[in-house]
């Protein structure tokens, strides 16, 4: 994550054709710049959801 944390990273991905479905533990998590986080953009959210490395706080961009 860079400046602005997860909220900014997701906002940069959202378009008229693509949105985001995200679950976070609290509002602070949206703006934290904690190292080790990543965002995955995909056209197959089910494949990402089935990943064995899925984080409990992760969502999928659709």
Secondary structure, DSSP 8 states (H G I E B T S, - for coil): --TTHHHHHHHHH--SS--EE---SSTHHHH---TT----B-S-HHHHHT-TT--TT--EE-
